[in-house]
Amino acid sequence: MIKAVIFDMFETLVSLCKTEPYFGKDMAKDADIPLQDFGKKWHESEYERFTGKVSTEEVITDVLKTFGKYSDELMSKIMEKRIAFKKRAFEPQNMNPDIVPMLKTLKDNGLKTAVISNCFSEECAPIRNSLIFPLFDEILLSWEQGVIKPDHKIFEIAMKKLGVKAEECLYVGDGGSDELKAAKEVGMNPVQATWYLQEGLNQPTGPMQEFRQAKEPMDIARISGKI
């Protein structure tokens, strides 16, 4: 019997690919630093940025100083654009309209809900200030937990906080970071959310036929066996 549904955040509950992006290549352009040079330092710091060892602001500051481009004005410009990009993903008009009704249906039917998200420092506030934040029993952010998917530990932390066993959980995600495979390995019931996936977008994955798929958010309520 399913007692809890645990979600990925990006490209599952919200999408970073449905609004004007501001990724590394955009920051490199604003900083007038060759993409190859900017990208090397940016990507090398990814694990540390995910696990709370260093903030996005600290990394960008280091990159700008390394290439002699630092100024308070440029730093503020880049961070403001980066934060605004992340906030846009949580605006209602940029979300699948069935996300909130689906989450409310799960809660109304007695299911516990949680999020496990690999996220950077600048994403924590938009997540906690979002309209969906109050709909979860637990929110586990890698920046705060110090561990990222697909490490089994973060799934185990979520189960402990929810007070459920692995076989009592649905894990719903787009499939990036090997999260569905990891969820299956710990004994959860993985479901790939495909409602945001679209060819031609800069998304981490595509449809994965080896996993059960949900083409629309309300499929999750049906799969849970509650409606």
KEROTOR-89778 format. One record per residue (C-alpha): z, y negated, x; residue number from 1; residue in three letters. Coordinates in nm, 3 decimals, always signed. Example, Ala and Ser with C-alpha at 12.3 -4.5 7.8 and 13.67 -1.06 7.14 Angstrom:
BEGIN
<site <+0.780, +0.450, +1.230>, 1, "ALA">
<site <+0.714, +0.106, +1.367>, 2, "SER">
***
This chain:
BEGIN
<site <+0.000, +0.000, +0.000>, 1, "MET">
<site <-0.098, -0.340, +0.135>, 2, "ILE">
<site <+0.197, -0.579, +0.158>, 3, "LYS">
<site <+0.060, -0.850, +0.387>, 4, "ALA">
<site <-0.268, -1.015, +0.480>, 5, "VAL">
<site <-0.294, -1.168, +0.827>, 6, "ILE">
<site <-0.580, -1.408, +0.897>, 7, "PHE">
<site <-0.763, -1.548, +1.194>, 8, "ASP">
<site <-0.807, -1.926, +1.163>, 9, "MET">
<site <-1.137, -2.051, +1.307>, 10, "PHE">
<site <-1.461, -1.919, +1.154>, 11, "GLU">
<site <-1.240, -1.737, +0.901>, 12, "THR">
<site <-1.031, -1.989, +0.708>, 13, "LEU">
<site <-1.210, -2.294, +0.850>, 14, "VAL">
<site <-1.521, -2.338, +1.060>, 15, "SER">
<site <-1.578, -2.553, +1.366>, 16, "LEU">
<site <-1.952, -2.507, +1.324>, 17, "CYS">
<site <-2.002, -2.678, +0.988>, 18, "LYS">
<site <-1.940, -3.037, +1.100>, 19, "THR">
<site <-2.047, -3.260, +1.388>, 20, "GLU">
<site <-1.925, -3.075, +1.700>, 21, "PRO">
<site <-1.750, -3.208, +2.008>, 22, "TYR">
<site <-1.749, -2.925, +2.258>, 23, "PHE">
<site <-1.748, -2.919, +2.640>, 24, "GLY">
<site <-2.111, -3.026, +2.668>, 25, "LYS">
<site <-2.036, -3.333, +2.456>, 26, "ASP">
<site <-1.735, -3.427, +2.667>, 27, "MET">
<site <-1.940, -3.380, +2.984>, 28, "ALA">
<site <-2.206, -3.615, +2.847>, 29, "LYS">
<site <-1.950, -3.884, +2.757>, 30, "ASP">
<site <-1.790, -3.848, +3.101>, 31, "ALA">
<site <-2.129, -3.860, +3.277>, 32, "ASP">
<site <-2.043, -3.539, +3.463>, 33, "ILE">
<site <-2.305, -3.265, +3.511>, 34, "PRO">
<site <-2.245, -2.995, +3.251>, 35, "LEU">
<site <-2.232, -2.721, +3.513>, 36, "GLN">
<site <-1.954, -2.901, +3.700>, 37, "ASP">
<site <-1.757, -2.998, +3.391>, 38, "PHE">
<site <-1.805, -2.655, +3.234>, 39, "GLY">
<site <-1.675, -2.469, +3.539>, 40, "LYS">
<site <-1.338, -2.642, +3.533>, 41, "LYS">
<site <-1.325, -2.640, +3.152>, 42, "TRP">
<site <-1.386, -2.267, +3.119>, 43, "HIS">
<site <-1.165, -2.174, +3.414>, 44, "GLU">
<site <-0.872, -2.333, +3.231>, 45, "SER">
<site <-0.932, -2.157, +2.898>, 46, "GLU">
<site <-0.658, -1.895, +2.927>, 47, "TYR">
<site <-0.402, -2.153, +3.038>, 48, "GLU">
<site <-0.506, -2.385, +2.754>, 49, "ARG">
<site <-0.476, -2.103, +2.499>, 50, "PHE">
<site <-0.132, -1.991, +2.616>, 51, "THR">
<site <+0.043, -2.326, +2.640>, 52, "GLY">
<site <+0.047, -2.351, +3.018>, 53, "LYS">
<site <-0.164, -2.666, +3.022>, 54, "VAL">
<site <-0.279, -2.906, +2.751>, 55, "SER">
<site <-0.636, -3.007, +2.680>, 56, "THR">
<site <-0.545, -3.363, +2.774>, 57, "GLU">
<site <-0.415, -3.251, +3.113>, 58, "GLU">
<site <-0.731, -3.054, +3.187>, 59, "VAL">
<site <-0.964, -3.337, +3.091>, 60, "ILE">
<site <-0.758, -3.581, +3.298>, 61, "THR">
<site <-0.790, -3.349, +3.599>, 62, "ASP">
<site <-1.166, -3.309, +3.552>, 63, "VAL">
<site <-1.224, -3.682, +3.520>, 64, "LEU">
<site <-1.016, -3.756, +3.831>, 65, "LYS">
<site <-1.185, -3.478, +4.030>, 66, "THR">
<site <-1.526, -3.636, +3.972>, 67, "PHE">
<site <-1.409, -3.997, +4.005>, 68, "GLY">
<site <-1.467, -4.079, +3.640>, 69, "LYS">
<site <-1.114, -4.135, +3.514>, 70, "TYR">
<site <-1.015, -4.442, +3.315>, 71, "SER">
<site <-0.762, -4.482, +3.036>, 72, "ASP">
<site <-1.040, -4.600, +2.807>, 73, "GLU">
<site <-1.264, -4.299, +2.871>, 74, "LEU">
<site <-0.972, -4.059, +2.844>, 75, "MET">
<site <-0.871, -4.203, +2.507>, 76, "SER">
<site <-1.229, -4.194, +2.382>, 77, "LYS">
<site <-1.273, -3.826, +2.469>, 78, "ILE">
<site <-0.939, -3.718, +2.323>, 79, "MET">
<site <-0.989, -3.918, +2.003>, 80, "GLU">
<site <-1.330, -3.759, +1.949>, 81, "LYS">
<site <-1.195, -3.413, +2.029>, 82, "ARG">
<site <-0.902, -3.444, +1.785>, 83, "ILE">
<site <-1.123, -3.592, +1.513>, 84, "ALA">
<site <-1.360, -3.295, +1.552>, 85, "PHE">
<site <-1.077, -3.049, +1.497>, 86, "LYS">
<site <-0.939, -3.243, +1.199>, 87, "LYS">
<site <-1.279, -3.238, +1.025>, 88, "ARG">
<site <-1.271, -2.859, +1.003>, 89, "ALA">
<site <-0.967, -2.883, +0.773>, 90, "PHE">
<site <-1.111, -3.142, +0.535>, 91, "GLU">
<site <-1.159, -2.984, +0.190>, 92, "PRO">
<site <-1.529, -3.070, +0.173>, 93, "GLN">
<site <-1.591, -2.875, +0.495>, 94, "ASN">
<site <-1.405, -2.561, +0.388>, 95, "MET">
<site <-1.530, -2.275, +0.174>, 96, "ASN">
<site <-1.410, -2.377, -0.175>, 97, "PRO">
<site <-1.266, -2.031, -0.245>, 98, "ASP">
<site <-1.026, -2.027, +0.051>, 99, "ILE">
<site <-0.737, -2.198, -0.128>, 100, "VAL">
<site <-0.781, -2.003, -0.457>, 101, "PRO">
<site <-0.791, -1.678, -0.259>, 102, "MET">
<site <-0.472, -1.761, -0.069>, 103, "LEU">
<site <-0.296, -1.861, -0.389>, 104, "LYS">
<site <-0.406, -1.538, -0.555>, 105, "THR">
<site <-0.258, -1.335, -0.271>, 106, "LEU">
<site <+0.070, -1.524, -0.295>, 107, "LYS">
<site <+0.081, -1.501, -0.674>, 108, "ASP">
<site <+0.044, -1.125, -0.647>, 109, "ASN">
<site <+0.337, -1.090, -0.410>, 110, "GLY">
<site <+0.154, -1.045, -0.081>, 111, "LEU">
<site <+0.287, -1.200, +0.236>, 112, "LYS">
<site <+0.038, -1.405, +0.434>, 113, "THR">
<site <+0.017, -1.514, +0.796>, 114, "ALA">
<site <-0.220, -1.661, +1.053>, 115, "VAL">
<site <-0.273, -1.554, +1.413>, 116, "ILE">
<site <-0.484, -1.813, +1.592>, 117, "SER">
<site <-0.598, -1.853, +1.950>, 118, "ASN">
<site <-0.571, -2.229, +1.970>, 119, "CYS">
<site <-0.546, -2.521, +2.210>, 120, "PHE">
<site <-0.288, -2.799, +2.216>, 121, "SER">
<site <-0.496, -3.045, +2.014>, 122, "GLU">
<site <-0.544, -2.792, +1.733>, 123, "GLU">
<site <-0.177, -2.738, +1.651>, 124, "CYS">
<site <-0.123, -3.064, +1.461>, 125, "ALA">
<site <-0.439, -3.034, +1.246>, 126, "PRO">
<site <-0.333, -2.680, +1.153>, 127, "ILE">
<site <+0.022, -2.780, +1.061>, 128, "ARG">
<site <-0.095, -3.088, +0.869>, 129, "ASN">
<site <-0.363, -2.900, +0.675>, 130, "SER">
<site <-0.362, -2.830, +0.303>, 131, "LEU">
<site <-0.356, -2.456, +0.370>, 132, "ILE">
<site <-0.055, -2.456, +0.603>, 133, "PHE">
<site <+0.206, -2.432, +0.320>, 134, "PRO">
<site <+0.030, -2.124, +0.181>, 135, "LEU">
<site <+0.143, -1.899, +0.468>, 136, "PHE">
<site <+0.471, -1.727, +0.536>, 137, "ASP">
<site <+0.410, -1.735, +0.911>, 138, "GLU">
<site <+0.176, -1.922, +1.147>, 139, "ILE">
<site <+0.145, -1.782, +1.499>, 140, "LEU">
<site <-0.041, -2.015, +1.734>, 141, "LEU">
<site <-0.122, -1.888, +2.082>, 142, "SER">
<site <-0.042, -2.230, +2.233>, 143, "TRP">
<site <+0.316, -2.188, +2.107>, 144, "GLU">
<site <+0.352, -1.810, +2.144>, 145, "GLN">
<site <+0.218, -1.789, +2.500>, 146, "GLY">
<site <+0.000, -1.488, +2.415>, 147, "VAL">
<site <-0.353, -1.458, +2.279>, 148, "ILE">
<site <-0.565, -1.209, +2.090>, 149, "LYS">
<site <-0.661, -0.935, +2.159>, 150, "PRO">
<site <-0.321, -0.873, +2.321>, 151, "ASP">
<site <-0.138, -0.634, +2.087>, 152, "HIS">
<site <+0.184, -0.829, +2.136>, 153, "LYS">
<site <+0.081, -1.116, +1.909>, 154, "ILE">
<site <-0.002, -0.873, +1.627>, 155, "PHE">
<site <+0.336, -0.705, +1.675>, 156, "GLU">
<site <+0.514, -1.041, +1.662>, 157, "ILE">
<site <+0.342, -1.118, +1.332>, 158, "ALA">
<site <+0.442, -0.784, +1.179>, 159, "MET">
<site <+0.803, -0.827, +1.289>, 160, "LYS">
<site <+0.821, -1.177, +1.140>, 161, "LYS">
<site <+0.672, -1.055, +0.811>, 162, "LEU">
<site <+0.884, -0.741, +0.802>, 163, "GLY">
<site <+0.589, -0.507, +0.748>, 164, "VAL">
<site <+0.434, -0.204, +0.915>, 165, "LYS">
<site <+0.084, -0.204, +1.062>, 166, "ALA">
<site <-0.061, +0.021, +0.791>, 167, "GLU">
<site <+0.068, -0.225, +0.530>, 168, "GLU">
<site <-0.144, -0.509, +0.672>, 169, "CYS">
<site <-0.497, -0.628, +0.621>, 170, "LEU">
<site <-0.620, -0.824, +0.922>, 171, "TYR">
<site <-0.903, -1.063, +0.834>, 172, "VAL">
<site <-1.112, -1.237, +1.097>, 173, "GLY">
<site <-1.467, -1.320, +1.202>, 174, "ASP">
<site <-1.432, -1.077, +1.493>, 175, "GLY">
<site <-1.421, -1.309, +1.792>, 176, "GLY">
<site <-1.186, -1.229, +2.082>, 177, "SER">
<site <-1.206, -0.857, +1.996>, 178, "ASP">
<site <-0.948, -0.924, +1.726>, 179, "GLU">
<site <-1.074, -0.665, +1.476>, 180, "LEU">
<site <-1.074, -0.390, +1.737>, 181, "LYS">
<site <-0.723, -0.489, +1.845>, 182, "ALA">
<site <-0.599, -0.496, +1.485>, 183, "ALA">
<site <-0.735, -0.145, +1.434>, 184, "LYS">
<site <-0.574, -0.026, +1.757>, 185, "GLU">
<site <-0.230, -0.140, +1.641>, 186, "VAL">
<site <-0.281, +0.040, +1.309>, 187, "GLY">
<site <-0.380, -0.247, +1.078>, 188, "MET">
<site <-0.669, -0.241, +0.831>, 189, "ASN">
<site <-0.932, -0.477, +0.978>, 190, "PRO">
<site <-1.180, -0.666, +0.759>, 191, "VAL">
<site <-1.454, -0.890, +0.896>, 192, "GLN">
<site <-1.485, -1.224, +0.717>, 193, "ALA">
<site <-1.857, -1.307, +0.710>, 194, "THR">
<site <-1.864, -1.601, +0.467>, 195, "TRP">
<site <-1.895, -1.861, +0.744>, 196, "TYR">
<site <-2.125, -1.658, +0.971>, 197, "LEU">
<site <-2.476, -1.797, +0.994>, 198, "GLN">
<site <-2.757, -1.731, +1.239>, 199, "GLU">
<site <-2.838, -2.021, +1.467>, 200, "GLY">
<site <-2.485, -2.159, +1.482>, 201, "LEU">
<site <-2.273, -2.155, +1.798>, 202, "ASN">
<site <-2.033, -1.891, +1.666>, 203, "GLN">
<site <-1.851, -1.628, +1.873>, 204, "PRO">
<site <-1.993, -1.329, +1.687>, 205, "THR">
<site <-2.217, -1.202, +1.410>, 206, "GLY">
<site <-2.184, -0.928, +1.146>, 207, "PRO">
<site <-2.015, -0.615, +1.284>, 208, "MET">
<site <-2.115, -0.317, +1.074>, 209, "GLN">
<site <-1.844, -0.093, +1.219>, 210, "GLU">
<site <-1.585, -0.287, +1.018>, 211, "PHE">
<site <-1.543, -0.340, +0.647>, 212, "ARG">
<site <-1.686, -0.677, +0.554>, 213, "GLN">
<site <-1.588, -0.949, +0.310>, 214, "ALA">
<site <-1.882, -1.169, +0.214>, 215, "LYS">
<site <-1.670, -1.414, +0.015>, 216, "GLU">
<site <-1.300, -1.508, +0.027>, 217, "PRO">
<site <-1.208, -1.351, -0.307>, 218, "MET">
<site <-1.321, -1.016, -0.167>, 219, "ASP">
<site <-0.994, -1.019, +0.027>, 220, "ILE">
<site <-0.792, -1.027, -0.295>, 221, "ALA">
<site <-0.997, -0.737, -0.429>, 222, "ARG">
<site <-0.971, -0.535, -0.108>, 223, "ILE">
<site <-0.593, -0.584, -0.108>, 224, "SER">
<site <-0.587, -0.386, -0.434>, 225, "GLY">
<site <-0.410, -0.661, -0.624>, 226, "LYS">
<site <-0.690, -0.758, -0.862>, 227, "ILE">
***
